Amino acid sequence: MRELYLFDFDGTISSKDSMISYAKFINSNPVFYLKSILFGPIYLLLLLKIIDNQSAKNIFLKIFIGKYSKQELESTSEKFAIYFKKHIKPSALNYLNNLKVLDNMAYVIVSSSLDIWLLPIANDLGLPCICTKAIYKNGKYHGMETNCYGMQKVLRIKEKYTLEKFQNIVAFGDSKGDKEMLEIATQKHYMFFK
């Protein structure tokens, strides 16, 4: 039997949001809080549904990591992966470790988080990763490709895997951004890991 396991990351495998944690990690406390005030009106526009998730996230990332070079971000991300280990849910880690010893399975993290910080974490967990990709211009962070969120998760999964080859698709998620991914699964787990 061939099985595919799809795992959201933030809130599913981790107990904390990795984007906010990374923004705090890369900026000093005073700078983080000043930038948070700057982002406040954008967050309000998101809550009022005046701007979409993609636009708000792009602005957030430009505010919090836009001044850094690709090299600085990569170096910081390796350190962040070590720091962020404490936010991996033990039940999720145990499940993943048990899964990795079984044959005839494919498993992948599917996340809207940015590759900058998520790829080192996924590598540390020994998992492949489908996520939002950063765009660099002149060696500095410039923006992101289409946010791997909602239906985009399904499209990206289908780019990597031929779903018809799997007898069983097991998906894990915790938010509305995972809804479409959960819908393609034969087994759906919502807020599974505690």
Steps between C-alpha positions, in 0.01 A plus 500: 500500500632844407415787736559875491515700822449878479586714802428866551774654715393804705257396771500139380858379549608812692337661800594853386474694176842479337468826302442713810763303691751557219417872487568518876816293466658713226407838652589632845204542738471879461526476121247215488245698703553818294452303179189337652350847554582582139325181386193561722291688241574231238382232741178696556444513121546121490249448782250723318564295181606812311827331404566128458732266687764508224523883501511526879766231526712664231488832683576333835807329356627815328468690830666233714765343273521732198829661600689171525715337232443144386822398672394659832158333481649158423749529785231613745263226383745224589520640856123548507442132412695400812312755714157401362540129590344572839177597322458168317214312665636180661198300378564617142871420523425153635245437221745616231782287638275191504382574146850534356588137577210361296526397135289599202424849624563855396470789742543874465450825686264729307512851644440865426816579697794635307780274381753734665434361847289190432745302282767479776230383746366242251855379432555462873178294521611292200192596297457640151317830485260687272480862609487863392817604319692821563599733217835680514609804305859625505577249777227630736157374594253652253174312547341162461347284232134401529420416861472122551161539670155355437454373144864585424601218737304251288647633175853474637437146632373396156812648337716272713285186530264303275220453751341210309806289581412506870241270651481711811564872556522612860494874575556696819403865544374753750359802315290624210819516290508119517136442399565417134792272587284312748229463234729301266587253778341163560582547872474850647641604836415844633691623807627145549823566688480643852 
